[in-house]
């Protein structure tokens, strides 16, 4: 079997205070192996999360020793993002959920992956360009393409909410650009076209608003929705406004 040492750049150890004190060779622990790996590859950046229940540490002095050695010997490497956590009021098995959530936050920090869209569009410049710039930087850092969220249930941090927010701020042209992007991401969603129609209407592009609303009515009929009449009423009002 071929071993690919750089396949992963993040590792998670949960309730493993006993395991990393063991080893695959006589008189050598996994801490020795971790340390040797870091010495051998000084240019490789990596993350290591270690989560242990406090009840495990209290019961076994050697577990505490293992944890202290791991922290002391691996904590000196600048190219390793090491997070060691003893979870209070937890036992060996129940610690799993808390530690995995904490490990995920180490790799995907909540404040960065749940950015405040209102703050992004409040910055100088075009709203959509600001949003794109943020996610382009995030994509570059993580090495894969990350896109802004088109829709989120009961959450303002998405393109859907930004359409209405920009309209309310009088930035109607920017709201159109955001609405068009939402359609690009969700071309089969009826709500994408009603949002686009609202943006066009606010920007006084009535012909374009009619076209978007017509698409919404078409999708509603195909889905046999119960709000077809309301959608048709709005389409009718747009047509009358154009006249």
C-alpha positions in Angstrom: 0.0 0.0 0.0 1.4 3.4 -1.0 1.7 5.9 1.9 1.0 9.5 1.0 2.3 11.6 4.0 1.0 14.9 2.7 -2.5 13.7 1.8 -4.1 15.5 4.7 -3.0 18.8 6.3 -5.3 18.5 9.4 -5.6 15.8 11.9 -8.0 15.2 14.8 -7.4 13.1 17.9 -10.4 12.6 20.2 -10.2 10.8 23.6 -6.7 9.5 22.6 -4.5 10.5 25.5 -3.6 6.8 25.8 -3.0 6.2 22.1 -0.5 8.9 21.3 1.5 7.7 24.3 1.9 4.3 22.5 3.8 3.6 19.3 4.2 1.4 16.3 7.9 0.6 17.2 9.4 -0.6 20.5 10.4 2.2 22.9 9.0 4.9 20.6 5.7 6.7 21.0 3.5 8.4 18.4 4.6 11.7 19.9 8.1 10.7 18.8 6.7 10.0 15.3 4.8 13.3 15.2 7.9 15.3 16.2 10.1 13.5 13.7 7.6 14.2 10.9 7.6 17.9 11.8 11.4 18.1 11.9 11.6 16.4 8.5 9.2 18.7 6.8 9.8 22.3 8.1 8.0 23.9 5.2 4.8 21.9 5.5 2.0 23.6 7.4 -0.4 21.4 9.3 -3.1 21.5 12.0 -3.5 19.1 14.9 -6.4 19.0 17.3 -6.3 16.9 20.5 -9.4 16.8 22.6 -9.7 14.9 25.9 -12.4 14.6 28.5 -11.4 15.9 32.0 -12.6 12.7 33.5 -10.0 10.7 31.6 -7.2 12.9 32.8 -8.4 12.8 36.4 -8.4 9.0 36.4 -4.9 8.4 34.8 -1.8 10.3 35.7 0.0 8.8 32.6 -2.7 10.4 30.4 -1.8 13.8 31.8 1.9 13.1 31.2 1.2 12.2 27.6 -0.8 15.4 27.1 1.9 17.5 28.7 4.6 15.9 26.6 2.6 16.3 23.4 2.0 20.0 24.2 5.7 20.7 25.1 7.3 18.8 22.2 5.0 19.8 19.4 4.1 23.3 20.6 7.5 24.6 19.6 6.9 24.1 15.9 5.7 27.3 14.2 4.4 25.5 11.2 2.1 23.4 13.3 -1.3 24.9 14.4 -1.7 22.8 17.6 -4.8 23.0 19.7 -5.0 20.8 22.9 -8.2 20.9 24.8 -9.3 19.3 28.0 -13.1 19.4 28.0 -14.7 20.0 31.4 -17.6 18.0 32.7 -17.2 15.3 30.0 -16.6 11.6 29.9 -14.6 9.4 27.5 -17.4 8.9 25.0 -19.6 11.9 25.4 -16.7 14.2 24.7 -16.9 13.3 21.0 -19.5 15.9 19.9 -17.9 18.8 21.8 -14.4 18.0 20.5 -15.4 17.5 16.9 -17.2 20.9 16.9 -14.1 22.5 18.4 -11.8 20.8 15.8 -14.0 22.0 13.0 -13.8 25.6 14.3 -10.0 25.3 14.3 -10.1 24.4 10.6 -13.1 26.5 9.6 -13.4 29.4 12.1 -17.0 30.4 12.6 -16.3 34.2 12.3 -14.7 33.7 8.9 -17.1 31.1 7.4 -20.2 33.0 8.7 -19.1 36.4 7.6 -21.6 39.3 8.1 -22.8 40.3 4.6 -24.0 43.7 5.8 -20.5 44.5 6.9 -19.1 43.4 3.6 -21.5 45.6 1.5 -21.0 48.5 3.9 -17.4 48.8 2.8 -16.4 51.3 0.1 -17.1 50.0 -3.4 -19.6 47.8 -5.2 -21.6 45.4 -2.9 -21.1 42.3 -5.0 -17.5 43.0 -5.7 -16.9 43.3 -1.9 -18.6 39.9 -1.3 -16.7 38.3 -4.1 -13.4 39.7 -2.9 -13.9 38.2 0.5 -14.7 34.7 -0.8 -11.9 34.9 -3.4 -9.4 35.5 -0.5 -11.0 32.6 1.5 -10.8 30.3 -1.6 -7.2 31.2 -2.1 -6.3 30.4 1.5 -8.1 27.1 1.6 -7.2 25.9 -1.9 -10.7 25.3 -3.3 -13.4 27.5 -4.6 -15.8 28.9 -2.0 -18.9 30.8 -3.0 -21.2 33.1 -1.1 -24.5 31.6 0.0 -27.4 32.3 -2.3 -30.1 31.5 0.3 -30.1 30.7 4.0 -33.2 30.0 6.0 -33.9 32.6 8.6 -30.4 34.1 8.2 -29.4 37.5 6.8 -26.0 36.4 5.7 -26.9 35.5 2.1 -27.5 37.0 -1.3 -31.3 36.8 -0.8 -31.3 39.2 2.1 -28.8 41.5 0.5 -31.1 42.2 -2.4 -33.7 43.7 -0.1 -31.1 45.4 2.1 -29.5 47.2 -0.9 -33.0 48.3 -2.2 -33.8 49.8 1.2 -30.5 51.7 1.1 -31.3 53.0 -2.3 -28.5 51.0 -4.0 -30.8 49.6 -6.5 -28.3 49.0 -9.3 -26.2 47.0 -6.9 -29.2 45.0 -5.8 -29.8 44.0 -9.4 -26.2 42.6 -9.7 -26.7 40.6 -6.5 -30.0 39.3 -7.7 -28.6 38.2 -11.0 -25.8 36.3 -9.2 -28.4 34.6 -7.1 -30.2 33.5 -10.2 -26.9 32.2 -11.6 -26.4 30.1 -8.4 -30.0 28.9 -8.2 -31.5 29.1 -11.8 -34.4 26.7 -11.0 -35.6 28.4 -7.8 -38.7 30.5 -8.2 -37.6 32.9 -5.4 -34.5 33.8 -7.4 -36.7 35.3 -10.1 -39.1 37.1 -7.8 -36.0 38.6 -6.1 -34.6 39.6 -9.5 -38.0 41.2 -10.5 -38.0 43.2 -7.2 -34.5 44.5 -7.8 -35.3 45.4 -11.4 -38.5 47.1 -10.4 -36.7 49.1 -7.7 -34.1 50.1 -10.3 -36.9 51.2 -12.6 -36.0 48.6 -15.3 -39.6 47.6 -15.7 -39.2 45.5 -18.9 -36.5 43.4 -17.2 -38.7 43.1 -14.1 -41.6 41.8 -16.3 -39.3 39.2 -17.8 -38.1 38.0 -14.4 -41.6 37.9 -12.9 -42.9 36.0 -16.0 -40.3 33.4 -15.4 -41.4 33.2 -11.7 -45.0 32.6 -12.9 -43.9 30.0 -15.3 -42.1 28.1 -12.6 -45.0 28.4 -10.2 -47.4 26.9 -12.7 -44.9 24.0 -13.4 -44.7 23.4 -9.7 -48.5 23.8 -9.2 -48.0 26.2 -6.4 -50.9 27.8 -4.5 -49.5 31.4 -4.9 -49.8 31.6 -8.7 -52.6 34.2 -8.4 -50.4 36.5 -6.3 -47.5 36.2 -8.7 -49.8 36.9 -11.7 -51.2 40.0 -9.9 -47.7 41.4 -9.5 -46.9 40.6 -13.1 -50.0 42.5 -14.1 -49.1 45.5 -12.0 -45.7 45.6 -13.6 -47.2 45.5 -17.1 -49.6 48.4 -16.2 -46.6 50.4 -14.8 -44.8 49.9 -18.1 -47.7 51.4 -20.0 
